[in-house]
Amino acid sequence: MLGPVILAASRSDKMRRFVSAAPGTKQVVDRFIAGETVDQVVPIVVDAADKGLEVTLDVVGEDITTPGQAEAARDAYLELIERLKALDLGPRAEMSVKLSMFGQALENGHELALANVRPVVEAAAAIGTTVTLDAEDHTTLDSMFAIHEELRKDFPQTGCVIQSYLFRTEDDARRLAAAGSRVRIVKGAYKEPASVAYQDKAEIDKAYVRITRILMEGEGYPMIGSHDPRLIAIAQELGRQAGRKLDEYEFQMLYGIRSDEHIRLAAEGHRMRVYTAYGTDWYGYFMRRLAEKPANLLFFARSVLTKG
C-alpha cells in the first residue's frame, strides 16, 4: 500500500527537497533518467538503434505555471527533433508528450496545449516519426482525447495512451481501436480515487488483459506498455489469436528496467520500444517509478542508506 503514499509525495514540495538532497538519489535517478540534456540522450538513441530497439523520448517536467514555461517545453521537443533529424534517427525514435507540459492546466489550457503541441507533431512527421500523447490523471483525459482527435485530422499517426486502472478505459479502447490508430496501454501511475479507478492490483491486471484483447482484435496498432512477464506472455497470445504478425503491434518498457528483456523480445522479432525520459525536472516522473514497483523503492532506500 506504499504506492498511494509515494504518489501523494510526488506533489509535495517538502518531499521534493528531501529526495533531491538525499545522498543516494542521483544513483537511482540515473537508473530511470537517461540524462539531463539532448547531448546526453542522443547516444542512448544511437545505442538502442544499434541493438535493434526503438525508443520513445519524453522530456520530463509537468509543473508548468506560466505560458512561457509551456513554450519552453515545446521548444525543448523541437530541439530534440532537430537533433534526431541531423542524425537520421527519426524512424527509430518517436516522442511522448504530457500535455500538462504544454500548458493544459493553465487558463485556456486546452487551446494553449493544442497550439503548443501541434508544431511538435508537425516537426516529428517531417522527419518520419510521430508523437504519442501520454495519459495523466483522469481529470485531464477528455481534453487529451479531444486534442488527439484534432491532431489526427492532419497527422493520423498521432498516438495516445490509455490506463487499465480507470473504469472508463474499456469504452475508450473500443472507440480508439480503429484503423490507423496507435494506442499504448499501461496500468496507470497516478493516485486516483476509488470512484473512477480500480484500487486492487488483481483487478487492474484483469482490466489490462480485457483492454489488450480489445486492442488486438481491433484495427489499430496496439503498444503494450508493461514489464510484467505474465502480461507480456498474455499479450503475445492475444496477438496470435487475433492473427497479428509480430510487426503489427509492439512492446514498450521503461529505460533502465528489464533491459535484457528488451533485447530478448527484439531478438524474437517483436518491435521493442524503450521509453526514455530525460531532463532536469525529473522528480514527478521518478516518484511514479518508485510507486509502480516495491523493488524500485527498496533500491532507492538501499542507495540512500549506503551513501549516507
URCOR-V765010 format. One record per run of one state. SS is the DSSP state (@ for helix, = for strand, . for the rest). FROM is the first residue (numbers start at 1). TO is the last residue. If there is no record, write none. Layout:
SS|FROM|TO, SS|FROM|TO
This chain:
.|1|1, @|2|9, .|10|12, @|13|21, .|22|24, @|25|32, =|33|33, .|34|37, @|38|50, .|51|53, =|54|59, .|60|66, @|67|86, .|87|89, @|90|92, =|93|97, .|98|98, @|99|102, .|103|108, @|109|126, .|127|130, =|131|133, .|134|137, @|138|154, .|155|158, =|159|163, .|164|165, =|166|166, .|167|168, @|169|176, .|177|181, =|182|186, .|187|196, =|197|197, .|198|200, @|201|217, .|218|220, =|221|225, .|226|228, @|229|241, .|242|245, @|246|248, =|249|254, .|255|258, @|259|267, .|268|270, =|271|278, .|279|282, @|283|292, .|293|293, @|294|307, .|308|308
